[in-house]
Amino acid sequence: MITDKINKLTLPATILIASIVLGGFFYASQVNKQRSIERQQQIKLQDDRRAEEVKAEQTKKEYVAKRKLECYDIEQRERKNYNNVDGSFYDKEDDVCKVRYENKKWKEGDPNSCELFEGLFGESTCTIKRFFTNEF
């Protein structure tokens, strides 16, 4: 009688224990899989950020190169119009092309908001800022 009751309870208890053990293993593998997916997503996000930074830097370099070419074109146009063009350079900080005009008579305080530069041989150079606009 007692043996019959034990035999009747043994199979369900064994099934219950086996289910709990298998469920635990299944749960642990799912948690591990989820962590792995989250790590992969984190790595992908980091790679995407790095790619965006590289792209932004490349875009900035292309912009500066384009502006330098435009500045050179402005200088060449100014050389055709004026015979005292001394040179030009692109100022990245102000995003402007500065064209230098040689003028030995120019003094600081003269009009056109010039900056005074002393040349190598003592000549004065007047720099006029040329902002980039659609007209250039």
ZIZI-V162018 format. One record per helix or strand of 2 or more residues. SS is the DSSP state (~ for helix, > for strand). FROM is the first residue (numbers start at 1). LEN is the number of residues. If there is no record, write none. Layout:
# ZIZI-V162018
ss: <SS | SS>
from: <FROM | FROM>
len: <LEN | LEN>
This chain:
# ZIZI-V162018
ss: <~ | > | > | > | >>
from: <2 | 85 | 96 | 115 | 124>
len: <80 | 7 | 7 | 4 | 8>
